[in-house]
Amino acid sequence: MTPGAAAALALPTTGSWDFSDYPYGLEPLTLPHPGEPYATGGCVGPADVTRVCQALHTRADEGFEITRPAVGHTLERLFWFRWITGHQISFVIWRLLADALARLSAGEGDREELSAEITQHVRGYCGMLLYTGSCDRAVYNGTIRPSMYRLHSTFTGTWAPDYPPVRSLFRGRKVPPVSASQADALVREVRLSSQIHLGVASKLVTGGRSLLQRTVAERDTAQPRMWGAVFDCYFLTLRAPVSSSEVASQLLRRQKAVAMDLAANGLYPAAGADEIPEELRQPDVLACEEDLTDALFRIARLAAGLPLDRARAAAR
């Protein structure tokens, strides 16, 4: 393993910004191929992940060191960081969610705990939808959308390799056999994800049409694995054997950076109140926005093998 690759898998510190070489830089994400198990061993141990996860969660409560706020021309770098890094976190969440759904369907583990875990993963993804869609329309239409178009004229989120195992849940086609205590909460979070997606599309895309909503006739689906590789390439995602601890470490690296970004810049550093559509002003969306950092660290606890902090989850 090269030194650079090892650094991208290493655990973050609990101090100042240490993601990439500078604030709002990028790092590659490494995940197993969809459907493949995690590797054994690796450069990060489960005990170290647990220790750092607990320390970062405590630090999030106390307040991270404020990193350099993005202003002027650096706002474009900030929003590019959010677009790529927020999607990378989403890919990890999808993987964790798929794992939990598979265990639930197989009758493995505690049904109540798995049900709560699934609900939390959907909640975390709602937060990432807000985070990745937080740029203003000028940056989205001038920088982000053209970058996807240049890679492929029908670039679409349906190419995401980690999305198929969770697609039916997010599209409301199939409610997993979660416990009765979590059923309503899960349905609400799934509906919230759809509401936020539509709100972000309304905020950024002229006519409110998202790239994720192209019709099948507009897509070439003959070679899904090839298009998945194109999608991964765009979002700096590599496919190789990595351990579950290394995946959790990469998640922690990104969650710490996101928490420091939000502490310095807020969710909408460049958007006036009139640029945020009504769909994103609703109480449930605002509550998700307020809960964004805590939700990420609840997911980090789950990825690290720690029990869900029910008190935090219930308090949102």
Secondary structure, 3 states (H helix, E strand, C coil): CCHHHHHHHCCCCCCCCCCCCCCCCCCCEEECCCCCCCECCCCCCHHHHHHHHHHHHHHHHHCCCCCCCCCCCHHHHHHHHHHHHHHHHHHHHHHHHHHHHHHHHCCCCCHHHHHHHHHHHHHHHHHHHHHHCCCCHHHHHHHHHHHHHHHCCCCCHHHCCCCHHHHHHHCCCCCCCCCHHHHHHHHHHHHHHHHHHHHHHHHHCHHHCCHHHCCHHHCCCCCHHHHHHHHHHHCCEEECCCEHHHHHHHHHHHHHHHHHHHHHHCCCCCCCHHHCCHHHCCHHHHHHHHCHHHHHHHHHHHHCCCCCCHHHHHHC
